[in-house]
Every structure is written in C-alpha cells, then in structure tokens.
Amino acid sequence: MTNRKPQPYRRYVFRHAQGLAQHQRDQLIACFEVGATPSETALGGRCRMPTLMLADAGPVVVKIYTRGGLMRRCNRHRYLRWGATRGEQEFDWLQKVRKLGIRAPEPLTVVHQGQLLYRCWLVTRMISGAIPLVQFSRQKPDCLAAVMATCVRQIDLLVQNRIWHPDLHPGNVLVDPQDRAWLIDFDKTSVYRGPRKGLAERYRRRWRQAVHKHGLPPALTSVAGNPDNDHGDRRAVDTE
C-alpha cells in the first residue's frame, strides 16, 4: 500500500489504507479501543503488541505507541504533532529497509487520532511462526550460531546503508521457522551521517549492553556490522 493520502474514518485517520474495506477498519478500531497491556518481559517493550486475525487479510500485529520515562505518568499515549506521526515515520522506514533486502515486517496501514496531540497505531503483517530470538536461544541452542549469522547479515545491511536502528537488541529480533532472523521496531530510526565503522561499533555496543544487562545467553553477544567497504559509495538510504 503506497497511498499516503489521509482517509478519515469515524474518529480516526488512516493512511496507506486504500486496500482496507470498511469492515476491516471497524475491526482495527475495535482493537485500538481495547488499549494496551503491559509487556511481560523487560526486552518486550513497554506494551505487549496485540495480534489480530484481520478479516480477509490474515494475522496482523497492532503496535500502540506508548511513552516511557516520567512523561508516561501523566501522558501515556499522546504525542505532540510535528510533521509526520511516529507511526508514519516507522511505516516509511519499514518500506525502505524491505526494499534493501532487510527482513522486516510488512507494513499494512498506519492510523492516528487527534491533531495537535495525537495517538498512533501501526499495523503490520504477522511473521508466520516467528518467535523472539531470546526464546529461540533457550529452546534451540544448537541452532543459535546459524541464526546469529543471519542476524549479523541483516545488521551488515543496516551498516552499509547507514541506517541507525536505535533500539536494536535481542528483544527486537524474531526467528522464523526457516531459522532466519527478522528485525522489528524501527521507531525513531534515522540516517547515520558518520563513518560506517562508527555505526558498526554503536550496534555492537548497544547489543552487548542488552545481553549483559538482562543476563542473556553468552552466545547472543557476538554481533557486528561489517564496515570494511566504508571507502565505497557514501550515499545513505534515500530519505525522501
């Protein structure tokens, strides 16, 4: 879905939703109005993302954008509108990284409610049969090395295209039944303007901090972006 034109429906505004029928929008809105539940794990984000069997489309994941820190106590879900919404930005990044060959969820639609202060939801197609990397590492430790190799290749693609995913850690990697790693949660992703070696080091540092902080299996520690061709084409991914 590529149409960015806003499509008001009831009290919500849908984008990239020209393929959604009225009954599908109603079903999504019912999910939005249920609200979020707290995540069950520290690496699972602030809220557990609800899943939904969307009529005529199949299983989807609904991401509810939620604040952290002290602001969360007085304003949990609303954001100040300044340009594109958080969901719209993440939708665009998911489209861009998928075009680069990075395994990431397929975005279906993004929805917001409100103008100056808004709430936001992102709907993506569920990755069939996928489980979190941390869960996989404990259930199938003998297969972990091969999965980590696919994860490293995905991070290499981020590095080579100068894409900074600020929350890339084992909790934001899923493993499908073919033992392939998928990267999720591209909220606040940006173009990295420095050298690729610096970006690779940032990824290593962020990843290892999460592994040590949460007491994860040591085999999860080894990730690295490959900055060796930093002398090549210095263009980052197109941000337009």
C-alpha positions as CSV (number, residue, x, y, z in Angstrom):
1,M,0.0,0.0,0.0
2,T,1.6,3.3,-1.1
3,N,-1.2,5.9,-1.0
4,R,-0.2,8.5,1.7
5,K,-3.5,10.4,1.3
6,P,-5.3,10.7,4.7
7,Q,-8.5,8.8,4.8
8,P,-10.7,9.9,7.8
9,Y,-13.0,7.2,9.1
10,R,-15.1,7.7,12.3
11,R,-12.8,9.5,14.7
12,Y,-9.6,8.1,13.1
13,V,-7.3,8.9,10.2
14,F,-6.0,6.0,8.1
15,R,-3.0,6.3,5.7
16,H,-1.8,3.7,3.2
17,A,-5.2,2.1,3.6
18,Q,-6.8,2.1,0.2
19,G,-7.0,-1.7,0.3
20,L,-8.8,-1.8,3.6
21,A,-12.6,-2.3,3.5
22,Q,-15.0,-0.8,6.0
23,H,-15.4,-4.0,8.0
24,Q,-11.6,-4.3,8.3
25,R,-11.3,-0.7,9.6
26,D,-14.0,-1.3,12.1
27,Q,-12.2,-4.4,13.3
28,L,-9.0,-2.5,13.7
29,I,-10.7,0.4,15.6
30,A,-12.2,-2.1,18.0
31,C,-8.7,-3.4,18.7
32,F,-7.4,0.2,19.2
33,E,-10.1,0.9,21.7
34,V,-9.3,-2.1,23.9
35,G,-6.0,-0.4,24.7
36,A,-2.5,-1.8,25.5
37,T,-1.4,-4.3,28.2
38,P,2.0,-4.1,29.9
39,S,4.8,-6.2,28.4
40,E,5.6,-9.4,30.2
41,T,9.4,-9.1,29.7
42,A,11.9,-6.3,30.0
43,L,13.0,-6.8,26.4
44,G,9.5,-6.8,25.1
45,G,9.0,-3.1,25.1
46,R,6.6,-1.0,27.2
47,C,3.4,-2.7,26.0
48,R,2.6,-6.1,24.6
49,M,1.5,-5.7,20.9
50,P,-1.9,-7.2,20.3
51,T,-2.3,-9.6,17.4
52,L,-5.5,-9.8,15.4
53,M,-6.9,-12.1,12.7
54,L,-7.9,-9.3,10.3
55,A,-10.8,-10.4,8.1
56,D,-9.8,-11.2,4.5
57,A,-6.2,-10.3,5.3
58,G,-4.9,-12.8,7.9
59,P,-3.0,-12.3,11.1
60,V,-1.6,-8.8,11.9
61,V,0.2,-7.1,14.7
62,V,-1.0,-3.8,16.1
63,K,1.6,-1.5,17.5
64,I,0.4,1.0,20.1
65,Y,2.9,3.9,20.6
66,T,3.4,4.4,24.3
67,R,5.6,6.9,26.2
68,G,8.3,6.0,28.6
69,G,10.1,7.8,31.4
70,L,8.4,10.4,33.7
71,M,6.1,11.7,31.0
72,R,4.4,8.3,31.0
73,R,2.8,9.0,34.4
74,C,0.8,12.0,33.1
75,N,0.6,11.3,29.3
76,R,0.9,7.7,28.3
77,H,-0.2,7.6,24.7
78,R,-0.4,11.1,23.2
79,Y,2.3,12.9,21.2
80,L,2.7,16.4,20.0
81,R,2.2,16.6,16.3
82,W,5.2,18.0,14.4
83,G,5.2,16.8,10.8
84,A,4.7,13.1,10.2
85,T,3.4,11.0,13.1
86,R,5.6,8.4,14.8
87,G,3.7,5.7,13.0
88,E,4.0,7.3,9.6
89,Q,7.8,7.6,10.0
90,E,8.1,3.9,11.1
91,F,5.9,2.8,8.2
92,D,8.1,4.6,5.7
93,W,11.3,3.1,7.3
94,L,9.8,-0.4,7.1
95,Q,9.1,0.1,3.4
96,K,12.7,1.4,2.8
97,V,14.5,-1.4,4.6
98,R,12.5,-4.1,3.0
99,K,13.4,-2.7,-0.4
100,L,17.1,-3.0,0.6
101,G,16.6,-6.7,1.3
102,I,16.4,-6.4,5.1
103,R,13.9,-8.8,6.6
104,A,11.3,-6.6,8.5
105,P,7.6,-6.8,8.9
106,E,5.4,-5.8,6.0
107,P,3.5,-2.5,7.0
108,L,-0.2,-2.5,6.1
109,T,-1.6,0.7,7.4
110,V,-0.9,3.5,10.0
111,V,-3.6,5.2,11.9
112,H,-3.8,8.3,14.2
113,Q,-6.4,10.1,16.2
114,G,-6.2,13.8,17.1
115,Q,-4.5,16.7,15.5
116,L,-2.1,18.7,17.7
117,L,-2.0,15.9,20.3
118,Y,-2.4,12.5,18.7
119,R,-2.4,8.8,19.4
120,C,-1.0,6.4,16.9
121,W,-1.1,2.8,15.8
122,L,0.9,0.9,13.2
123,V,-0.5,-2.3,11.6
124,T,1.9,-4.9,10.2
125,R,1.5,-8.4,8.8
126,M,2.5,-11.0,11.3
127,I,5.6,-13.0,10.5
128,S,4.2,-16.5,10.5
129,G,5.6,-18.9,13.1
130,A,8.2,-16.4,14.3
131,I,9.4,-16.4,17.9
132,P,11.7,-13.9,19.8
133,L,15.4,-14.6,19.4
134,V,15.9,-14.8,23.2
135,Q,13.2,-17.6,23.3
136,F,14.8,-19.4,20.4
137,S,18.3,-19.2,22.0
138,R,16.9,-21.1,25.0
139,Q,14.8,-23.6,23.1
140,K,17.2,-24.5,20.3
141,P,20.7,-23.6,21.5
142,D,22.3,-25.9,19.0
143,C,20.9,-23.9,16.1
144,L,21.7,-20.5,17.5
145,A,25.0,-20.0,15.7
146,A,23.3,-20.3,12.3
147,V,20.6,-17.9,13.3
148,M,23.1,-15.4,14.6
149,A,24.9,-15.5,11.2
150,T,21.6,-14.4,9.5
151,C,21.2,-11.7,12.1
152,V,24.7,-10.4,11.5
153,R,24.0,-10.2,7.8
154,Q,20.9,-8.1,8.4
155,I,22.8,-5.7,10.6
156,D,25.5,-5.5,8.0
157,L,22.9,-4.3,5.5
158,L,21.9,-1.6,8.0
159,V,25.5,-0.5,8.4
160,Q,26.2,-0.5,4.7
161,N,23.2,1.7,4.1
162,R,24.0,3.9,7.0
163,I,20.7,3.2,8.8
164,W,20.7,3.6,12.6
165,H,18.1,1.5,14.4
166,P,18.4,2.9,18.0
167,D,16.8,0.0,19.7
168,L,18.3,-3.0,18.0
169,H,18.9,-5.7,20.7
170,P,17.9,-9.4,21.0
171,G,14.4,-8.4,22.1
172,N,13.8,-6.8,18.7
173,V,14.8,-9.8,16.6
174,L,12.4,-12.6,15.6
175,V,13.3,-16.0,14.2
176,D,11.0,-17.7,11.7
177,P,10.5,-21.5,11.1
178,Q,13.3,-21.4,8.5
179,D,15.7,-20.1,11.2
180,R,16.0,-16.7,9.6
181,A,16.3,-13.5,11.7
182,W,13.9,-10.6,11.2
183,L,14.4,-7.1,12.6
184,I,11.5,-5.3,14.2
185,D,10.6,-2.0,15.9
186,F,12.0,0.7,13.5
187,D,10.6,3.5,15.6
188,K,13.0,6.5,15.7
189,T,15.2,5.0,13.0
190,S,17.4,7.6,11.2
191,V,20.2,8.0,8.7
192,Y,23.6,7.8,10.2
193,R,25.9,10.6,8.9
194,G,29.2,9.4,10.2
195,P,31.6,6.6,9.0
196,R,30.3,3.1,8.8
197,K,32.9,1.9,11.3
198,G,31.4,4.2,13.9
199,L,27.9,2.9,13.2
200,A,29.0,-0.8,13.4
201,E,30.6,0.0,16.8
202,R,27.4,1.6,18.0
203,Y,25.4,-1.5,17.1
204,R,27.9,-3.8,18.9
205,R,27.9,-1.7,22.0
206,R,24.1,-1.4,22.2
207,W,23.6,-5.1,21.6
208,R,26.2,-6.2,24.2
209,Q,24.8,-3.9,26.8
210,A,21.4,-5.5,26.4
211,V,22.8,-9.0,26.6
212,H,24.7,-8.3,29.8
213,K,22.0,-6.2,31.4
214,H,19.4,-8.9,31.0
215,G,21.6,-11.9,31.7
216,L,21.1,-13.4,28.2
217,P,23.0,-16.5,26.9
218,P,26.6,-15.5,26.1
219,A,26.2,-16.9,22.6
220,L,24.0,-13.9,21.8
221,T,26.9,-11.5,22.4
222,S,28.6,-11.7,19.0
223,V,27.1,-9.3,16.5
224,A,28.9,-6.8,14.3
225,G,28.3,-4.7,11.3
226,N,30.9,-5.0,8.5
227,P,32.3,-1.5,7.8
228,D,35.2,-2.7,5.6
229,N,33.9,-1.1,2.4
230,D,33.5,2.3,4.0
231,H,35.6,3.8,1.2
232,G,32.8,3.0,-1.3
233,D,29.6,4.8,-2.2
234,R,28.9,7.1,0.7
235,R,25.2,7.7,-0.1
236,A,22.8,6.7,2.7
237,V,19.4,5.3,2.0
238,D,17.1,7.8,0.3
239,T,15.1,9.6,2.9
240,E,12.6,11.3,0.6
